Amino acid sequence: LSGNVLRRNFSQDYWVTGGPKPERYISPDGMQQVPAFEGVATIAADLMNVLYAGFDNPITISIPNTGQNDVQASMSGGSLVSRGGGKFIARPTSVGNPVTISVSAKGRKIGEYKFRVRKLPDPTPYMIVGDNRFRGGGLAKASLMNASGIKAAIDDGLLDIEFRVTGFEAVFFDNMGNAVPMVSNGTQFSERQKDAFRKLSRNRRFYISRVTAVGPDGISRQLNASMEVIIK
């Protein structure tokens, strides 16, 4: 395998509440516009219409014709902190329990909206090779010897979140084809693993598997993804 491809389907929802009924539909792509009027609040999760538990989710809240300093918001089931300019950080407490964000302006409640709460998706393991994240495939032996260990991150164009690797397994194969697993109890390659690297010849391969990692949500998980490394 040359790497891992992550595909996730999602829809970007938005919310408009309060004030008079718009005369035209507001499309998510912004191609159709509705004249601004006071008393309409828009809440959008900057990632998607989902909040992740134990993670600092960026939220944008705006009310046309209302100064950002006059906008107040609160959230059930977690914390909501203003960063100014209509930007907020939402941090839900638990997975599976929806949270409700309530918005008011100048002491008048504008409305509220409910978000789904999910666990952060699993990251992908990788090695730092030069300035790149190597996720599998052919690798020069010198580059392998210069790599310090295994890292993991969600990096799919939408999220870019580092996880802390707490352990992994390097699986080698002897001349009889028998698997020889070697465990590291942290993010760094063990001395035994490094010694096995030195003995690898061209076109030999090994696998990085059973990676355990902890994300910013504090949840430890064992990753299903593995990494195949072929010595060039």
Residue, then its C-alpha position, 0 to 999 in steps of 0.5 A: l500500500s502507498g498510503n491511506v485515503l480517508r473519505r467522509n461524507f458530510s453536509q454543511d447546515y446553517w441556521v436562520t431564526g427570528g425576524p421576518k420570513p425571508e422572501r428568497y431561499i438562502s443556499p449554503d453556497g451563498m449564491q442566493q442572497v437575502p437582504a439583511f434585516e435585524g433580528v436574524a441570527t446565523i450560527a455555523a460550525d466552522l468545521m461542519n454541522v457537528l461538534y466534537a467532544g473534548f475538542d475546541n470547535p470553532i463557531t461563528i455567530s452573526i446577526p445582521n445589523t447588530g454589532q458583534n459586541d452586542v451578541q451573547a451566546s451560551m451552550s448547554g452540555g459544555s463550554l462556549v467561549s467568545r474569541g471576539g468578532g463573532k468567533f466562539i470556541a465550543r467544547p462539548t463535554s460528552v459524545g452522543n449528547p446533543v448540545t444547544i447554543s442559545v443566542s441573544a442580542k441587547g438582552r433579547k433572545i434571538g433563538e437557539y440551535k442544536f448540534r450533534v456531538r461526536k467523538l473525533p475520528d481516528p488519526t492516521p499514523y505517519m513518520i516525519v521524513g524531511d519536511n513530509r509526513f510519510r504514510g507508507g510505501g518505498l523509503a530509503k534506508a537512510s531516511l528510515m534510520n533518521a526517523s525518530g518514531i511514529k506520530a499520528a494526526i487527522d489531516d484530511g483537508l478539513l481537520d488537522i489535529e495531532f494525537r500523542v502516540t503512546g505505543f505501536e508495533a513494528v512487524f518484521f519477517d524472518n527468512m522463513g516468512n515468520a512474523v517477528p513483532m517488536v513493541s515500542n511503549g511510546t512514540q520513539f523507535s526502540e533500540r531493538q527496532k532500530d537494530a532490525f532496521r539496520k539489518l534490512s536489505r533492499n526490497r525488504r518490508f515491514y509493517i507499523s501496526r497496533v498504534t495507540a494514540v490519545g487525542p485532545d479529547g483525552i480518549s485513547r484508541q488503537l488505530n485500525a490503520s497500518m503502515e507498510v514500509i518497503i526499503k528502497 
